[in-house]
Structures are given as structure tokens and as C-alpha cells.
């Protein structure tokens, strides 16, 4: 027996613009068995009647349907289900006192959902989406496990939670004023000066929130979370926008807080950061947008190796066909050619900051990495190359007719769809077959073309 999971992504499903292919081509429907029904204009897949043929998956013009077969025994491990054809989460990570539990996995597999459940923001419905969540049922469900005591204390207000959200780019829109005033307002521990020092925020204290860089915003939000007098700290993706030195500072700060008889659960994609800061690792795997399954906590080395190998030895489960392997690059021999970009010694003065760049050149086929701490001029250098800024000294003496530039910070304020945005920026070639096969599908953007830019995750 299998547990069949049928998921319809309501964000991209558009029944008004299709011919209801999911129902028309469904074999059970053709035999009079209503495995796919339309209720109030919306499609619903009856999982017990679905035969798992996958025809609807291939016929849907919006790629909105996912059909997955899972082991039947997982049904009793279902922690939360969003609706009849919605995302499902199986199992939860186990918080451990005095330790940092790192969580790693693909986007869309339930990491943030698990964090919200452990914070009390979501009461898990244990798969009964029609009834909703019930705290007493959750406590009974986890009877005999450490999560029983955790949820019992959480729901009886014996555990105080501090939650650092993932979407820090929204902070300047909802928080006004100076950094020091914000941190003073939320400080419940009397450790503001210490946390500010550990996170290298001293120079940011007198800045307005709207003036902060991405890394400063990230560390300010982390600081605000850690200054709450909580028992468990749930930190969602704190390393983004921070350089290696700032990530080290974050790691040391989180480790220190955990050592004070606290729980810390940390979600991040940076393997090196998780390796450095975590005491235990829990891997979450599954089909993005369809389901997610948490493994039991493992040692850091074992957990990261499980993620890289795509295989869980204790359960004999392979969740990825290929291992992730870091290969050493083959040394390349320099080929004599004309550079596609060449510049002289450059000097730029910007708001009291002086940037000096030694002359250089770039050849076709080269990939050049620029490494250095934040606020040292890397972005300024890019802006000079693309012509956004003019240098006081030096010039670009050889350059291509066009340079594509992806800025460091993105704004989700665009009013149209993803397709509208791409066409506006690069023209109709954004929808060419070459672009679809070479870029949109590999980047998992093709199924998002009709989504509003404002609705996208970070």
C-alpha cells in the first residue's frame, strides 16, 4: 500500500484559462469515477480514487499538479496539512536544550512551517485540515516523546518563544527609527551592549533602519530576537547578506546563547555556517510545495553527509538520485585572446569612502570571483563597470556593448507577474524556447510565470 499525495498549487492553477485538462484526461473520470472534481470553479483531486498515473501532471498547462506516492506508514507521521490538495509536513525536528539544532533542506519542503509550529504560530492539525489544530490533540499525539513535554510547556505558557523571520527585507517598510532605539525597546535581558558588540553592530546604532545594508538589517533582526528573554530561539536564515566575518560573529553569538540552558533551532542553506555553529543536524527532504519529511537529529557530520549523499542509511531511503559532489576545478591554460573588458587604475570617492582599483582585464569564458568583507567597495566596482557611477580617475577602455548586472538587493514591489517582469526587462526573447529550456526551467521559474512578483518568497 502507498500513501498517495496529490497537490495542486493554487497560486499558479488558473482554471479560467485552461480546458480543465486534469479532469478531461483522467482515466478514472472517463470510467465514471470522479477522481477529479470542480467545486466552485476550482479543481480537487480525490486521493483515494486517484490511480497515480500522472496524466494530469503532464497535461496541466500551468504545471500546477504534483502526484507523489509515499510509504503508507508515513500517514501516522503527518503533522500538518494545509488543505485537501495542499502541502503536507511529516515529523518535526526535536529541540535540544543547551544546543543549536541546524535544519537543512530544499526551499518549499516545510522548514519555515516547522519553525512556525514550534513557535506556536501554527497549531498543527495532524492531517485533519477540516477540523483545524487542537492543542490537546497535539500534546496527546506526541505522548512518549520529548516533543510531548515541549508542546505541553509551550501551550501552557511555560516556554517563551523568540522567532526571527526569514523575510528581513521587509523590515525597513514596517520598522522606523534608529537602530539603538529599536534594540532598547525590545531588550528584555539587559545584554544589549554585549549582543551589539558580538554582532559588530556598534557602527550601525545611530543609523536609521532604512539606511542599513542587507547584512546590517539581518544582524539587527537577529539581535532583536536574541534580546528577548525567551526559552527557545527560532532563527530562520540568518546568514543571508552577511560576509564570512559576520557569519562567524553570528555563529559565536548563537552558541553563547544556547549554552545558557536555551533551545536554538537554526534554518540555513550555508553548509559551512551550519557545520560551524550546530551541535545536531536535522535534514528535511521531499517535493517542494508538495510534502516535506524531517529526519531524526544526527551529529553534524552525519547530518551534512546525509544531505550531500541524498541517502538516509538508518531508514534505507534515497531522496535524491545523485550525490552532491564538490569537485576541484581543472586548471585552465590561458589562451591568448583579446579581452572583452579592460580598465585602467580607477579611483572613486563616494560619501567619504575612497575605492582604488588596480588595472585589469577580463577574457571571454572567464569566471572571476571577488571576495571581501561587506562595505569595502565590491558593489561600487560593479556599478562603475556598468556605468551607473563615474570614477574620478581611470576609465573602462575596452568594454562590451552591454553588461548584465544583477544587483545585491531586490525589491518585491513590482505590480505585474513574473512573465511581465521578464518581458519588460529583456523583451520577448525571455519567452523563447532557448530561454525556457536553458534558464526558466533549470531555475524553477517556468511554473511561476503567472505569479505576481509581490507574492514570491525571497
C-alpha positions as CSV (number, residue, x, y, z in Angstrom):
1,X,0.0,0.0,0.0
2,X,1.1,3.6,-0.7
3,X,0.1,6.9,0.6
4,X,-0.9,9.0,-2.4
5,X,-0.3,12.7,-2.1
6,X,-2.0,14.9,-4.7
7,X,-1.1,18.6,-4.5
8,X,-2.5,21.5,-6.5
9,X,-0.5,24.8,-6.3
10,X,-3.4,27.3,-6.1
11,X,-1.0,30.2,-6.7
12,X,-0.4,29.0,-10.3
13,X,-3.6,27.0,-11.0
14,X,-5.8,29.1,-13.3
15,X,-8.9,27.1,-14.2
16,X,-10.4,30.1,-16.1
17,X,-7.6,29.9,-18.6
18,X,-7.5,26.2,-19.4
19,X,-9.7,23.5,-20.7
20,X,-9.8,21.5,-17.4
21,X,-7.3,19.0,-18.8
22,X,-6.8,17.5,-15.3
23,X,-10.4,16.2,-15.4
24,X,-10.8,15.6,-19.2
25,X,-7.8,13.3,-19.5
26,X,-8.2,11.5,-16.1
27,X,-8.7,7.7,-16.7
28,X,-10.9,7.1,-13.6
29,X,-13.1,10.1,-14.7
30,X,-13.5,8.6,-18.1
31,X,-14.8,5.5,-16.4
32,X,-17.3,7.5,-14.3
33,X,-15.2,7.6,-11.2
34,X,-14.9,11.3,-10.1
35,X,-11.2,11.3,-9.1
36,X,-11.1,15.0,-10.2
37,X,-14.0,17.3,-9.5
38,X,-14.5,21.0,-9.9
39,X,-16.2,22.7,-7.0
40,X,-17.0,26.4,-7.3
41,X,-14.7,26.5,-10.3
42,X,-11.7,25.1,-8.5
43,X,-10.3,21.6,-9.2
44,X,-10.0,19.0,-6.4
45,X,-8.3,15.6,-6.6
46,X,-9.8,12.8,-4.6
47,X,-6.7,11.0,-3.4
48,X,-8.3,7.6,-2.6
49,X,-9.8,7.5,-6.1
50,X,-6.6,8.7,-7.8
51,X,-4.6,5.9,-9.5
52,X,-1.4,7.8,-9.7
53,X,-1.0,7.6,-13.4
54,X,0.5,11.2,-13.6
55,X,-1.5,12.1,-16.8
56,X,-3.0,15.2,-15.1
57,X,0.6,16.3,-14.1
58,X,1.7,16.2,-17.7
59,X,-1.5,17.7,-19.2
60,X,-1.8,20.7,-16.8
61,X,-0.7,23.8,-18.8
62,X,0.4,25.6,-15.7
63,X,2.4,22.7,-14.1
64,X,0.3,23.2,-11.0
65,X,-0.2,19.5,-10.1
66,X,2.1,17.1,-8.2
67,X,1.3,13.5,-7.6
68,X,3.6,11.6,-5.3
69,X,3.5,8.1,-3.8
70,X,4.9,7.7,-0.3
71,X,5.2,4.7,2.1
72,X,1.8,4.0,3.8
73,X,3.5,4.1,7.3
74,X,4.2,7.8,6.9
75,X,0.4,8.5,7.2
76,X,0.7,8.3,11.0
77,X,3.6,10.7,11.0
78,X,1.7,13.5,9.3
79,X,2.0,16.6,11.5
80,X,0.2,19.2,9.3
81,X,-1.7,19.5,6.1
82,X,-2.8,22.8,4.6
83,X,-5.9,21.6,2.7
84,X,-7.4,18.8,0.7
85,X,-4.7,19.1,-2.1
86,X,-2.2,21.2,-0.1
87,X,1.3,20.8,1.3
88,X,1.9,18.1,3.9
89,X,4.5,18.0,6.6
90,X,5.7,14.8,8.2
91,X,7.5,14.7,11.6
92,X,9.2,17.6,13.4
93,X,12.7,18.4,14.5
94,X,13.4,17.9,18.2
95,X,14.7,21.0,20.1
96,X,17.6,20.2,22.5
97,X,18.5,22.4,25.5
98,X,22.0,23.9,25.5
99,X,22.4,23.0,21.8
100,X,22.0,24.6,18.4
101,X,19.9,22.3,16.2
102,X,20.6,23.1,12.5
103,X,18.0,22.4,9.8
104,X,18.9,22.0,6.2
105,X,16.8,21.2,3.1
106,X,15.4,22.5,-0.1
107,X,13.1,25.5,-0.2
108,X,9.4,24.6,-0.1
109,X,9.8,21.4,1.9
110,X,8.5,22.7,5.2
111,X,11.4,24.2,7.2
112,X,9.6,27.5,7.9
113,X,6.3,25.7,8.5
114,X,8.1,23.6,11.2
115,X,9.6,26.7,12.7
116,X,6.1,28.3,12.9
117,X,4.7,25.1,14.6
118,X,7.4,25.1,17.2
119,X,6.9,28.8,17.8
120,X,3.2,28.3,18.4
121,X,2.2,30.5,15.4
122,X,0.7,27.4,13.7
123,X,-1.2,24.8,15.7
124,X,-0.6,21.5,13.7
125,X,-3.8,19.8,12.6
126,X,-2.2,16.3,12.4
127,X,-3.6,15.9,8.8
128,X,-7.2,16.9,9.8
129,X,-7.3,20.1,7.8
130,X,-11.1,20.4,8.0
131,X,-11.1,20.4,11.8
132,X,-8.0,22.6,12.3
133,X,-5.4,22.4,15.0
134,X,-6.2,21.4,18.6
135,X,-3.5,21.9,21.3
136,X,-4.7,18.9,23.5
137,X,-4.7,16.6,20.5
138,X,-1.1,17.7,19.6
139,X,0.1,17.0,23.1
140,X,-1.5,13.6,23.1
141,X,-0.1,12.8,19.6
142,X,3.4,13.3,20.8
143,X,2.9,11.3,24.0
144,X,6.0,9.2,24.8
145,X,8.4,11.6,23.0
146,X,10.4,14.7,24.1
147,X,8.1,16.8,21.9
148,X,5.3,15.8,24.4
149,X,7.0,17.8,27.1
150,X,7.9,20.6,24.7
151,X,4.4,21.2,23.4
152,X,2.9,20.7,26.9
153,X,5.1,23.5,28.2
154,X,4.6,25.6,25.1
155,X,0.8,25.5,25.2
156,X,0.7,26.1,28.9
157,X,2.9,29.3,28.5
158,X,5.8,27.7,30.4
159,X,8.1,28.2,27.3
160,X,8.6,31.7,25.9
161,X,9.5,31.8,22.2
162,X,11.5,34.3,20.2
163,X,11.2,34.0,16.4
164,X,13.4,35.6,13.8
165,X,11.6,35.5,10.5
166,X,13.2,34.8,7.1
167,X,11.9,37.9,5.2
168,X,14.1,40.6,6.7
169,X,14.0,42.6,3.5
170,X,10.5,43.8,4.6
171,X,11.9,45.3,7.9
172,X,12.6,48.8,6.6
173,X,8.9,49.0,5.5
174,X,7.4,48.3,8.9
175,X,10.1,49.5,11.3
176,X,11.1,53.1,11.5
177,X,13.7,55.0,13.6
178,X,17.2,54.4,14.8
179,X,18.7,51.0,15.4
180,X,19.7,51.8,19.0
181,X,16.1,52.9,19.8
182,X,14.6,49.7,18.4
183,X,17.0,47.5,20.3
184,X,16.5,49.3,23.5
185,X,12.8,48.9,23.1
186,X,12.9,45.1,22.7
187,X,15.8,44.4,25.2
188,X,14.4,42.2,28.0
189,X,17.8,40.8,29.0
190,X,20.0,43.8,29.8
191,X,22.5,42.4,27.3
192,X,22.1,44.9,24.5
193,X,25.6,46.3,24.6
194,X,27.1,42.7,24.7
195,X,25.0,41.4,21.8
196,X,25.6,44.6,19.7
197,X,29.4,44.1,20.3
198,X,29.3,40.4,19.4
199,X,27.3,41.1,16.2
200,X,29.6,44.0,15.2
201,X,26.6,46.5,15.1
202,X,28.3,49.3,17.0
203,X,28.7,51.5,13.9
204,X,25.0,50.9,13.0
205,X,23.4,52.1,16.2
206,X,22.9,55.7,15.1
207,X,21.7,54.8,11.6
208,X,18.0,54.9,10.6
209,X,16.7,51.4,9.8
210,X,16.0,52.5,6.2
211,X,19.8,53.3,5.8
212,X,21.0,49.9,6.7
213,X,22.7,47.4,4.4
214,X,21.3,43.9,4.0
215,X,23.8,42.5,6.3
216,X,23.1,45.1,9.0
217,X,19.4,44.6,8.7
218,X,19.9,40.8,9.1
219,X,22.1,41.2,12.2
220,X,19.8,43.8,13.7
221,X,16.8,41.5,13.4
222,X,18.9,38.6,14.9
223,X,19.9,40.9,17.8
224,X,16.3,41.9,18.4
225,X,15.3,38.3,18.6
226,X,18.1,37.3,20.9
227,X,17.4,40.3,23.3
228,X,14.1,38.8,24.1
229,X,14.1,36.8,27.4
230,X,13.0,33.6,25.8
231,X,13.5,29.8,26.3
232,X,13.7,28.9,22.7
233,X,15.1,30.9,19.8
234,X,13.9,30.0,16.3
235,X,16.3,31.6,13.8
236,X,15.3,31.4,10.1
237,X,18.1,32.0,7.6
238,X,20.4,34.5,9.4
239,X,23.4,34.2,7.2
240,X,22.0,35.9,4.1
241,X,23.7,39.2,3.1
242,X,26.5,38.6,5.7
243,X,30.1,38.1,4.8
244,X,32.3,35.4,6.3
245,X,33.4,37.5,9.2
246,X,29.8,38.5,10.1
247,X,28.7,34.8,9.8
248,X,31.4,33.8,12.3
249,X,30.2,36.5,14.7
250,X,26.6,35.2,14.3
251,X,27.8,31.6,15.0
252,X,29.6,32.6,18.2
253,X,26.7,34.6,19.4
254,X,24.2,31.8,18.8
255,X,26.5,29.3,20.5
256,X,26.8,31.5,23.6
257,X,23.1,32.0,23.9
258,X,22.4,28.2,23.5
259,X,24.9,27.5,26.4
260,X,22.6,29.4,28.8
261,X,20.1,26.5,29.1
262,X,18.3,27.6,25.9
263,X,16.9,25.9,22.9
264,X,18.1,27.2,19.5
265,X,16.8,25.9,16.1
266,X,18.5,27.4,13.1
267,X,17.4,27.1,9.5
268,X,20.0,28.0,6.9
269,X,21.4,26.9,3.5
270,X,25.1,27.7,4.2
271,X,26.6,24.3,4.9
272,X,29.9,25.8,6.3
273,X,27.9,28.0,8.6
274,X,25.7,25.2,9.8
275,X,28.8,22.9,10.3
276,X,30.5,25.6,12.4
277,X,27.5,26.6,14.6
278,X,25.4,23.4,15.0
279,X,25.5,20.7,17.6
280,X,23.0,18.5,15.8
281,X,21.6,18.5,12.2
282,X,18.1,17.5,11.0
283,X,17.6,17.1,7.3
284,X,14.2,17.8,5.7
285,X,13.6,16.3,2.3
286,X,10.6,16.0,-0.1
287,X,9.0,17.6,-3.1
288,X,8.9,21.4,-2.9
289,X,5.4,22.6,-2.5
290,X,4.0,19.1,-2.1
291,X,5.4,17.5,1.1
292,X,8.4,17.5,3.5
293,X,9.8,14.9,5.8
294,X,12.2,15.6,8.7
295,X,14.9,13.1,9.6
296,X,15.8,12.4,13.2
297,X,18.6,14.6,14.6
298,X,22.1,13.4,13.8
299,X,25.6,14.5,14.5
300,X,26.7,17.5,12.4
301,X,29.0,15.4,10.2
302,X,26.4,12.6,9.7
303,X,23.6,15.1,9.0
304,X,25.5,17.0,6.4
305,X,26.7,13.8,4.8
306,X,23.1,12.6,4.6
307,X,22.1,15.8,2.8
308,X,25.0,15.6,0.4
309,X,24.6,11.9,-0.3
310,X,20.8,12.1,-0.7
311,X,20.6,8.9,1.3
312,X,19.4,8.1,4.9
313,X,21.2,4.9,5.9
314,X,19.2,4.3,9.1
315,X,15.9,4.3,7.1
316,X,17.4,3.0,3.8
317,X,15.8,5.8,1.9
318,X,17.2,7.6,-1.1
319,X,15.6,11.1,-1.5
320,X,17.9,12.3,-4.3
321,X,19.2,10.4,-7.4
322,X,22.6,12.0,-7.4
323,X,25.1,12.9,-4.7
324,X,26.2,16.5,-4.3
325,X,30.0,16.4,-5.0
326,X,32.4,19.3,-4.7
327,X,35.0,18.7,-7.4
328,X,38.3,20.5,-7.6
329,X,38.4,22.7,-10.8
330,X,40.7,21.5,-13.6
331,X,43.5,24.1,-14.0
332,X,42.9,26.0,-17.3
333,X,45.6,27.3,-19.6
334,X,45.4,30.9,-20.5
335,X,44.6,31.3,-24.2
336,X,45.9,34.4,-25.9
337,X,42.9,36.5,-26.9
338,X,41.5,40.0,-26.9
339,X,39.9,40.9,-23.6
340,X,36.2,41.6,-23.6
341,X,36.6,44.1,-20.7
342,X,39.6,46.2,-19.8
343,X,40.1,49.0,-17.4
344,X,42.9,51.3,-16.1
345,X,43.7,52.1,-12.5
346,X,40.4,53.5,-11.1
347,X,39.7,55.8,-8.1
348,X,36.3,56.5,-6.8
349,X,35.3,58.7,-3.8
350,X,31.7,58.2,-2.6
351,X,30.3,59.7,0.6
352,X,33.7,60.0,2.2
353,X,34.7,56.4,1.1
354,X,37.6,56.0,-1.3
355,X,37.9,53.0,-3.5
356,X,41.1,52.3,-5.5
357,X,41.1,49.6,-8.2
358,X,44.1,48.2,-9.9
359,X,44.0,47.9,-13.7
360,X,42.7,44.7,-15.0
361,X,41.1,42.8,-17.9
362,X,38.5,40.0,-18.3
363,X,38.6,37.4,-21.1
364,X,35.7,35.5,-22.7
365,X,34.8,32.4,-20.8
366,X,36.4,33.5,-17.5
367,X,34.6,33.4,-14.2
368,X,36.1,35.8,-11.7
369,X,35.2,35.7,-8.0
370,X,35.5,38.9,-6.0
371,X,36.0,38.2,-2.3
372,X,36.0,40.6,0.7
373,X,34.0,41.9,3.7
374,X,30.9,43.9,3.3
375,X,31.1,47.7,2.7
376,X,34.6,47.5,1.1
377,X,33.6,48.6,-2.4
378,X,32.7,45.4,-4.3
379,X,29.2,46.7,-5.4
380,X,30.7,50.2,-6.1
381,X,33.2,48.5,-8.5
382,X,30.3,46.7,-10.3
383,X,28.4,50.0,-10.6
384,X,31.4,51.6,-12.2
385,X,31.8,48.8,-14.7
386,X,28.1,49.0,-15.8
387,X,28.2,52.8,-16.0
388,X,25.9,53.6,-13.0
389,X,28.8,55.5,-11.3
390,X,31.6,57.6,-12.9
391,X,35.1,57.4,-11.4
392,X,37.2,60.4,-10.5
393,X,40.2,58.7,-12.0
394,X,40.6,55.9,-14.6
395,X,38.3,54.6,-17.3
396,X,36.9,51.5,-19.0
397,X,39.0,51.4,-22.2
398,X,37.6,48.2,-23.7
399,X,34.1,47.0,-23.0
400,X,31.2,45.0,-24.4
401,X,28.2,46.9,-25.8
402,X,26.0,45.5,-23.0
403,X,26.8,44.3,-19.4
404,X,24.1,42.5,-17.5
405,X,24.0,43.4,-13.8
406,X,22.2,41.6,-11.0
407,X,22.1,44.0,-8.0
408,X,22.7,42.8,-4.5
409,X,19.3,43.9,-3.2
410,X,16.0,43.1,-4.8
411,X,12.7,44.9,-4.4
412,X,9.4,42.9,-4.5
413,X,7.3,46.0,-5.3
414,X,6.8,45.2,-9.0
415,X,3.0,45.1,-9.7
416,X,2.9,42.6,-12.5
417,X,3.6,38.9,-13.0
418,X,6.9,37.2,-13.3
419,X,6.3,37.0,-17.1
420,X,5.5,40.7,-17.3
421,X,8.7,41.5,-15.4
422,X,11.0,39.4,-17.6
423,X,9.4,40.7,-20.8
424,X,9.7,44.3,-19.6
425,X,13.4,43.8,-18.7
426,X,14.7,41.7,-21.6
427,X,11.9,41.7,-24.3
428,X,10.2,38.8,-26.0
429,X,13.4,36.7,-26.0
430,X,12.7,36.0,-22.4
431,X,10.0,33.6,-23.6
432,X,12.0,31.9,-26.4
433,X,12.5,28.2,-26.4
434,X,16.2,28.6,-25.6
435,X,15.4,30.8,-22.6
436,X,12.7,28.4,-21.3
437,X,14.9,25.3,-21.6
438,X,18.2,26.9,-20.6
439,X,17.1,29.3,-17.8
440,X,13.5,29.3,-16.8
441,X,13.1,25.6,-16.2
442,X,16.5,24.9,-14.6
443,X,15.8,27.9,-12.2
444,X,12.3,26.5,-11.5
445,X,10.8,29.8,-12.8
446,X,8.7,28.4,-15.6
447,X,5.9,27.4,-13.3
448,X,5.9,30.8,-11.6
449,X,5.4,32.8,-14.8
450,X,1.8,33.7,-13.9
451,X,2.5,34.5,-10.2
452,X,2.6,38.1,-9.0
453,X,6.1,39.3,-8.2
454,X,4.9,40.6,-4.9
455,X,3.7,37.2,-3.9
456,X,7.1,35.4,-4.4
457,X,9.2,34.2,-1.5
458,X,12.8,35.6,-1.0
